[in-house]
Amino acid sequence: MRILIAGAGTIGSNLTAALAGENLDVVILDPDEGHLAQLENTVDCQIIVGSALSPSMLEDAGIRHTDLILAVTDQDAINMSICQLADFYGVPTKIARLRNPELASPESTVP
């Protein structure tokens, strides 16, 4: 299983370490080299510096061969946009971290 994680903050880093520890093919993408540097020598994963909102970065990260995307940045709108891009590329499973309860509600009418 190939997993792409967008966001290398606390949640993204912990998810990366846990999933890579299960011998899964994990790619983590973040524009902040500082966040990624903490993972570089401790976790067996592919690290890419860049924005997950960039189609070319997603292509470099292997989005077309990804089974699961976890968008866990600290911004709801970015996470939702990443999942929409992943849908365009045919990623079967997309999970967005949403902090705004209105957006996370099943009754939400967000497209």
Summary of the structure (lengths in Angstrom):
residues: 111
radius of gyration: 13.3
end to end distance: 27.8
largest distance: 42.8
contacts: 339
relative contact order: 0.20
helix: 41%
strand: 21%
